[in-house]
Each structure stands twice: as C-alpha cells, then as structure tokens.
Amino acid sequence: MSGTIGASTYGTLDRMLASASSLRDQYATLQEQTTTGLISQSYSGIASNSSQVLSLSALSSQQTAYQQSITQAQGQATVMQTALSQIGTLVSTLSASALSATTSSSPSAITSMAQQASQALSQLEAALNTSYEGDYVFSGADTSNPPVPATIASSAMYSQIGTAVGQLATTSGTPSIAATVIATTVTATTAASGAASVATTPPTNIFSNYLSLAGANAAVTVQIGPSQSVSLGLPANQIGAPSATGTGNAISDVIRSLAVMANSTSAMASNPDFGKLMKDAAATLTSAGTSLSQESGQIGLSQDTMTTAASSYTSMQTVMASQLNNLTNVDMATVISRMQTVNTQLQSSYQVLGEMSKLNLASYL
C-alpha cells in the first residue's frame, strides 16, 4: 500500500510540534521556578515590573546601609555613655574630697587625697581612650589614634601645675597667693589643650595633635537618613562647657583640678591658701560634672533619634520585602499545580505525535 502525505497533514504536524515545543518551554520555566522560587532570574523575565523592582531594591539597599550606620553608632553611643558615667563618678568623688579638704586638711588627709587624685587621673585617661570596635570614641574624626596619647602626669603641664601648687608648701598664706596659683594652673592647662601646644619644642599638648589642632572642627556627625544626621563624634577636648574659671572645656577643667589635688602635699596643711585652692577645685569639678551630665543627655537624645529611625526602617523594610516578593517570587503551590498540568499536556502531546507518525508512515507505505 502506498500513498502520499498531504499538505494538511504536514500543517497539523507542524502545529502539534510547535505546541509540544511551547509546552516543553513552559515546563522548563516552571521547573526552574520551583527550584529558585523566582519568577525569573533575569530582569527580562519581569520586564513589566523591572523598573519598580529596581527602584525598591535600590531603596532597600540604601535603608540597609543607614541601618548598619545606626547599629554602629548605637554601639559607639553606649560605650560613650558608660565612659561619661565613669568620669562623672570620679568627678563627683574627687569634688567631695576637695570640698572636705577646705575644712579639714590634716597632713594625712592631704596625702590620701593626692593619691586618690593621681589614681583618678589615670582612670580619666583610660575612660577618654575608650574604643569601640577599634575606633576611639572621643577622638573626633581621628578614630585611629587615642585622644590622650601620653600619661598626663608626665606632661609639661602637670609639672607646671606642680611647681605652682608647690609654692603653698613654702609660703604662709600671707599675703595670699591662691588667686595667682589658680590663674597659673588655668593658663598652663589651657595652653596644653590648644593648637599652640603642638608647635612648641618639645610639644606640650595633653591631647592628640589632631584634637589640639582641629578644636571644635574635630566633631563628626553620623548620617542616619537621606536628610537626617546626629552628632556623635565628641572630641575629648570639646566635652562640656568650661567653668567660670575654666580652661575651655569641662575635661580640661577636670584634668586641671585633679592635677592640682595630685600635687598637694602634707606640708600645705597649715596654709590657708590651700583651703582656697581646694574650694576652687571642688567648684570646678562640680561645674564639670554638670556639663558632663548635659553631654550625656545630648547623646541620649541622639540615641532616641537613632532608635526611632531604626524602627521606621525596619517597618519600611518589611513592607518593601513584601512588595518585592510579590513582584519577583512565585507562589510555589500555584507553580507546582501548573507544572503538573503542563506535564500532563506535554505527555499527551507526545503520545498524539507518536500515533500520527505511525499513521503517516502507514499511509506513505
């Protein structure tokens, strides 16, 4: 038996082959979707939503970066608060000791107070050199270097204060030299805290070169939003307002007062000027303590601002994640069901094509 295959038969085969090919492509796409969970692994597969996906992804990345900055800054703020609290405690304790010395200045009490002040200076240095994840938190923008690079007790300023205070051990207090001694200690500390101290030979600065030269410009801010930032880089030599007889900032005031107390000796017990000197130290430390509390309060406000911003970003990220999921991810149950349907259709198509091939071959023979 012989025959020919008609044009209509070829047309039918072509259509069925095209249909099978389309089903095969659909099945491959669905199979890929069940593996990745994505509508497509390229933007061409979500062409109608690609601009929205790109916009949401960019916004999400930006907010993630802000969240990371906030997390870093919150950690920094926490250790700053701890350090300020430690400084506040030693300031309060030494203020009370200085005040006590104005009314009861026995030789042994003065010796004990001087030792206490010397230890407090070391504790102050350690607190100011606090770091967080390798960055010094009181160094302003110069976070790689400590704000107090050398021991204060070994500084030229400390020696100058020692010389000035030492006069009380060899004078009677008549006439009084208390005001002169106080002025000398203020001048010495102010000079050691400023830019000019870096240029001396040898340098006499008690703070790092960067802080001494930069001054108020050493402060830095943390960007926590497109148009929102908080001030957190608190330079050691810019902490707090100075006292009435101040040196320019609260920390320098504390250093001066502690240096005065640490240089006190039992030989000054009978000198009435010593009581005046301790009264000034107590008042200066009390004023500095108030300034430190205010600085802590400002950091607390920054922490609150960052907490609010972080909470807002978390909520927005949840919404955006949902939107991106709807635009880029498949519903797995729907895809699996669709894949089973397409597979059934594809198998049926293959069977029909097989039967037609047999019929066409038989007709031809």
C-alpha positions in Angstrom: 0.0 0.0 0.0 1.4 3.4 -0.9 0.3 6.9 -0.7 1.4 10.5 -0.1 1.3 12.7 2.9 -1.0 15.6 2.2 -0.2 19.3 2.9 -2.9 19.4 5.5 -1.2 16.5 7.4 2.1 18.4 7.4 0.3 21.5 8.7 -1.2 19.5 11.5 2.1 18.0 12.4 3.8 21.5 12.4 1.2 22.9 14.7 1.4 19.9 17.1 5.2 20.1 17.1 5.0 23.8 17.8 2.5 23.2 20.6 4.7 20.5 22.1 7.7 22.8 21.9 5.8 25.6 23.7 4.7 23.1 26.4 8.3 21.9 26.8 9.5 25.6 27.2 6.7 26.2 29.7 7.6 23.1 31.7 11.3 24.1 31.8 10.4 27.6 33.0 8.1 26.2 35.7 10.7 23.7 36.8 13.2 26.5 37.1 10.7 28.5 39.2 10.2 25.6 41.6 14.0 25.4 42.1 14.7 29.1 42.5 11.4 30.4 43.8 11.8 33.3 41.4 9.5 34.3 38.6 12.7 34.8 36.6 16.5 35.0 37.2 16.8 38.0 34.9 15.0 41.3 34.6 13.8 40.4 31.1 11.6 37.8 32.7 9.8 40.5 34.7 10.0 43.3 32.1 6.7 44.9 33.1 7.8 45.2 36.8 11.6 45.6 36.3 11.6 49.4 36.9 9.6 49.0 40.1 11.8 46.1 41.3 15.0 48.2 40.6 13.6 51.2 42.5 12.5 49.1 45.5 15.8 47.2 45.6 17.8 50.5 45.5 15.7 52.0 48.3 16.0 48.8 50.3 19.8 48.8 49.9 20.0 52.4 50.9 18.0 51.8 54.0 20.1 48.8 54.9 23.2 51.0 54.8 21.5 53.5 57.1 20.5 50.7 59.5 24.1 49.5 59.6 25.3 53.0 60.4 22.8 53.3 63.1 23.8 49.9 64.6 27.5 51.0 64.6 26.6 54.4 66.1 24.4 53.0 68.8 27.2 50.7 69.9 29.5 53.7 70.0 27.0 55.8 71.9 26.6 53.1 74.5 30.3 52.9 75.3 30.5 56.7 75.3 27.7 56.9 77.9 29.5 54.3 80.0 32.7 56.3 79.8 31.0 59.6 80.7 29.3 57.9 83.6 32.7 56.6 84.9 34.1 60.1 84.5 31.1 61.6 86.3 31.5 59.3 89.2 35.2 60.1 89.7 34.5 63.8 89.3 31.8 63.6 92.0 34.0 61.6 94.3 37.0 64.0 94.0 34.8 67.1 94.3 33.7 65.8 97.6 37.3 65.1 98.7 38.4 68.6 97.6 35.4 70.2 99.5 36.3 68.2 102.6 39.9 69.5 102.4 38.6 73.1 102.7 37.6 72.5 106.3 39.7 69.6 107.4 43.1 69.4 105.9 45.3 67.2 108.1 48.6 66.2 106.6 47.5 62.5 106.3 44.2 63.5 104.7 46.0 65.6 102.1 48.4 62.8 101.3 45.4 60.4 100.9 43.6 62.9 98.7 46.6 63.4 96.5 47.0 59.7 95.9 43.3 59.5 95.2 43.5 62.3 92.6 46.6 60.7 91.0 44.6 57.4 90.5 41.7 59.4 89.2 43.9 61.0 86.5 44.8 57.5 85.3 41.2 56.4 85.3 40.3 59.6 83.4 42.9 58.8 80.8 41.5 55.2 80.4 37.9 56.5 80.1 38.8 59.1 77.5 40.7 56.5 75.5 37.7 54.2 75.3 37.3 52.5 72.0 34.5 50.7 70.2 35.4 48.1 67.6 38.8 49.5 67.2 37.8 53.2 67.0 38.5 55.7 69.7 35.1 57.3 70.5 36.4 60.6 71.9 38.9 61.3 69.1 36.5 63.0 66.8 37.2 62.1 63.2 40.7 60.8 64.1 39.3 57.5 65.4 42.6 55.5 64.8 44.5 57.4 67.5 43.8 57.9 71.2 42.7 61.3 72.3 45.1 61.2 75.2 48.3 59.6 73.8 50.6 60.0 76.8 50.3 59.9 80.6 49.1 63.3 81.9 51.3 63.0 85.0 54.4 63.0 82.7 53.3 66.1 80.8 54.9 69.6 81.0 51.5 71.0 82.1 51.5 68.7 85.1 55.0 69.8 86.1 54.0 73.4 85.7 50.9 72.9 87.9 53.1 71.0 90.4 55.5 74.0 90.6 52.7 76.5 91.1 50.9 74.4 93.7 54.2 73.6 95.4 54.6 77.3 96.5 51.9 76.7 99.1 54.3 74.4 101.0 56.9 77.2 101.4 54.6 80.2 102.0 52.4 81.2 104.9 49.4 82.4 103.0 50.1 86.0 104.0 49.8 87.7 101.6 47.6 85.2 99.8 48.9 83.8 96.5 45.9 81.5 96.0 44.5 83.5 93.1 47.9 83.6 91.4 48.4 79.9 91.7 44.9 79.2 90.4 45.5 81.6 87.4 48.8 79.9 86.7 47.2 76.4 86.7 44.4 77.6 84.4 46.9 79.2 82.0 49.1 76.0 81.9 46.1 73.7 81.2 44.6 76.0 78.6 47.9 76.2 76.8 48.3 72.4 76.9 44.8 71.9 75.4 45.2 74.2 72.4 46.8 74.3 69.0 49.8 76.3 70.1 51.0 73.4 72.3 51.7 71.2 69.2 54.2 73.8 67.9 56.3 74.0 71.0 59.6 72.2 71.3 59.0 69.7 72.6 55.2 69.7 72.1 53.3 70.2 75.3 49.8 69.1 74.2 48.0 66.7 76.5 45.5 65.8 73.8 46.4 64.3 70.4 47.9 66.5 67.7 44.7 66.2 65.7 42.4 67.3 68.5 44.7 70.1 69.6 44.8 71.5 66.1 41.2 70.8 64.9 39.4 72.0 68.0 35.7 72.3 67.5 36.1 71.1 63.9 37.0 67.6 65.2 33.4 66.9 65.9 31.7 64.5 63.4 28.1 63.5 62.6 26.5 60.2 61.6 24.2 60.1 58.6 21.1 58.1 59.5 18.8 59.1 56.7 18.8 61.0 53.3 18.5 64.3 55.2 18.9 63.3 58.8 22.1 63.1 60.9 23.1 63.0 64.5 26.1 64.5 66.2 28.1 61.8 68.0 31.8 62.3 67.4 32.5 64.0 70.8 36.2 65.1 70.9 37.8 64.8 74.3 38.9 68.4 74.4 35.5 69.7 73.4 33.4 67.8 76.1 31.3 70.2 78.1 31.2 73.9 78.7 34.1 75.4 80.9 33.6 76.5 84.4 33.7 80.2 85.5 37.5 79.9 85.9 37.6 77.4 83.1 40.2 76.2 80.7 38.0 76.0 77.6 36.1 72.7 78.2 34.9 70.5 81.1 37.5 67.7 80.6 40.4 70.2 80.7 38.8 71.6 83.9 38.8 68.1 85.4 42.4 67.5 84.4 43.5 70.8 86.0 41.6 70.2 89.2 42.9 66.6 89.5 46.5 67.7 88.8 46.2 70.4 91.5 44.9 67.9 94.0 47.5 65.3 93.0 50.3 67.8 93.5 49.1 68.7 97.0 51.4 67.7 99.9 51.1 67.4 103.7 53.3 70.4 104.1 50.4 72.6 102.8 48.1 71.7 105.7 48.7 74.9 107.7 48.5 77.3 104.7 45.1 79.0 104.5 45.7 79.3 100.7 45.4 75.6 100.5 41.7 75.7 101.5 41.1 78.3 98.9 42.8 76.2 96.3 40.7 73.2 97.2 37.5 75.3 97.2 38.3 76.3 93.6 39.0 72.6 92.7 35.7 71.5 94.2 33.7 74.2 92.5 35.4 73.5 89.1 34.8 69.7 89.4 31.1 70.3 90.4 30.7 72.5 87.3 32.4 70.0 85.1 30.1 67.2 86.5 27.1 69.2 85.5 28.5 69.7 82.0 29.2 66.0 81.6 25.6 65.2 82.6 24.4 67.6 79.9 26.7 66.0 77.3 25.3 62.6 78.3 21.8 63.9 77.9 22.6 65.1 74.4 24.0 61.7 73.5 20.8 60.2 74.9 18.7 62.4 72.6 20.8 61.2 69.6 20.3 57.6 70.8 16.5 58.2 70.9 16.6 59.7 67.4 18.5 56.7 66.1 16.2 54.2 67.7 13.2 55.9 66.1 14.9 55.9 62.7 15.9 52.3 63.0 12.3 51.3 64.0 11.0 53.2 61.0 13.4 51.5 58.6 12.5 48.1 60.0 8.8 48.7 59.3 9.6 50.0 55.8 11.9 47.1 55.0 9.1 44.7 55.9 6.7 46.4 53.5 9.3 46.6 50.7 10.2 43.0 51.2 6.6 42.0 50.8 6.3 44.2 47.6 9.5 42.7 46.1 8.3 39.2 47.0 5.1 39.8 45.1 7.0 41.2 42.1 9.8 38.7 41.9 8.8 35.5 43.7 6.3 32.8 42.6 3.5 31.2 44.6 5.0 27.7 44.9 1.7 25.9 45.2 0.4 27.5 42.1 3.6 26.8 40.2 3.6 23.1 41.2 0.0 22.7 40.2 0.6 24.4 36.9 3.7 22.3 36.2 1.7 19.1 36.8 -1.0 20.3 34.3 1.6 21.3 31.7 3.4 17.9 32.1 0.2 16.0 31.6 -0.5 18.1 28.4 3.1 17.6 27.2 2.9 13.8 27.7 -0.5 13.7 25.8 1.1 15.8 23.0 4.0 13.3 22.7 1.5 10.4 22.5 -0.6 12.0 19.8 2.6 12.9 17.8 3.7 9.3 18.1 0.4 8.0 16.8 0.3 10.5 13.9 3.8 9.5 12.9 2.7 5.8 12.7 -0.4 6.7 10.7 1.5 8.9 8.3 4.2 6.2 7.8 1.5 3.6 7.1 -0.2 5.9 4.6 3.0 6.5 2.8 3.8 2.8 2.6 
